[in-house]
Each structure stands twice: as C-alpha cells, then as structure tokens.
Amino acid sequence: MNYAAAADIYRRGSVENAPPIKVVRLLYEGALRFLAKARELDPKDPKSMFVEFTVRSDAIVTELRAALDHSLNDQVTESLEQLYLFCGAELSKALLERSTAPLPGVERVLRTLLEGWQHVEAETTRTARTSSSG
C-alpha cells in the first residue's frame, strides 16, 4: 500500500468535506506558513525558494479575495478586499525587490484575520453544540 498516496487522499477529502469556515482558516494558516518559510530564506539567492513560497502565499491571498461575496455589499467585504489588496501589493513588492522587508506587514494582517476567523469558528461550533443539545 502506498501510504503517501493514502494520506494525500485523506487530506484532500478532509478539506473537500470541511465546513467553509475551516477551509478559510486552513488557507490563512497555509499563507502564513509559506510566508514564514520565505522569511527564513535569502531572497537574493537565485537558488533559494523565496520566490516560490512568496508566490504560494500570494496565490492564497488572491483566492481569498476572489472568494469574497460582493453581492453582500457590506463593510466587512470591502474591508477584507482592501486588506487582501494590501497583502497582494506587499507580496508583489517583495518579489519585485527580492526583499523580505514587506513580509512582516503581510503576516500581521493575515495573523489578525486568522485570529478573527478562529473566533468565528469557535463561536459557530459552540452555537451548533448548544442548539443540538437543547
């Protein structure tokens, strides 16, 4: 049995069947993980994986922005879009300048958003438990 393939199928299934709020949390965690890896590398070294990790983080931010529901036309959606645009611009700057300097600002924004989504996820879980037990 190919255990790596089995693990990959399990991981993919757990994400595909996950509640949307969990997927959002996982996306933030992934973007932050890629940023942390990029910050550890020498961006000027052509052999480093700085570009790859920064691009991966940018792809996640782009996906989060694309997933916004603009039909809601509310302040939260607009604020999130502005934050994602900021992150995208800073990641582009990091790639263009081959510099880690813009990355901490992106990390702060994404970490703050992650904490907010974790709070929403915890409240949703608690509310679901309360309503199902009562």
N, C-alpha and C positions, 0 to 999 in steps of 0.2 A: 504494500500500500504506500502511495506517495503522500506522506504526512504533510508536506508543504502545500500540496495542492488541496488536500482536505481542509487544512487550516485556512487557506485562501477562500475556499467556497463558504466556510463557516463565517468568516469575517464579512464577506460580501453579503451573505444572507442576513446577517445581523444588522447591517446598515440598511439594506433594502427594505427590511421589515420594521425598522425602527420608527418611532414617532418623529415627526418633522423637527420638533424641538431638540431631540437628541442628535439628529443629523446636523443641525445648526451648531450645536455645541462641539461635535466632532470636527466640523470644518474649522471652527475657531482654534481648537486645540492643534489641528494639523498645521494651520498657518503659523501659529506661534512656535511650533516645533521646528518648522523649516526656517523661520527667522532666527531662532537660537542657533541652529546649525550654521547658517550663513554668517552670523556674527563671529563665530569661532574661527572663520577662515580668512585667509589673506585675499582680499578682493582683487588685488593687482596681479596675483599669481595666475597665469593662464591655465595652470593645471588644477587649480582649486575648483571646488564645486560651488563656489559662491554664487555664480550666475544661476545655476540650476536650482539651488534652494530658494533664492530670491524670486525667481520666475514661478516656482511652485507656490510660494506664498501669495504672489500676485494673482495667480490663476484662481486661488481660493477666494481672495477678496473680490475678484471680478465676478465669480459665480455667486457670491453672497449678494453683490449689488444687483446682478441680473435677476435674482430670485425675489427682489422686493416687489410687493404688490402695490403698484402705483394707483390702482383703482380706489384704494382706501383714501388717497389724497390727504393723509393726515401728517401731523407734525413729526411723529416718530419716524415714518417712512422717509420724509425729507431729511431729517437729521441723520438717519442711518446712511442715506445716499451721500450726503456731504462728508461724513466720516470715511466712507469707503472711497470716495474720490480723493480725499486727502491721503489715505493709505496708498492708493494706486499711484498718485503723483510722487510720493516719497519713495516708493519702491522703484519707480522709473528713474528717479534721481539717483538712487543708489546704484542702479545698473549702469546708467549713463556715465556717472563719475567714478564707477568702480570703487565705491566707498561704503563702509558700514555706518557712517555717521547718521544717515537718515533712519536707520532701522529701529533705534530705541523709541522714537516717537510713534512709529507704527505699532511696535509691541505694546506701548502704553495704551493706545487706543483699542487694540484688539483684546488686550487683557481686561480692560474695563468693560468692554462689550460682553466678553465671555462671562465675567462675573455677573453681569446683569441677566444674561440668558440662563446661567446656572440657578440664579434666584427664581426666575420664572419657572424653570423646570422643576425645582423643588416645590414651589407653590402648587404647580399643576399636579404633581404626584401626590402631595398631601391632600389637595382637594378631591382627587379621584379616590383616594383611600377613605376619606371621610364620607363621601357620598355613597360609596359601595358598602360601607359597614353600617350605615344608618338607615 
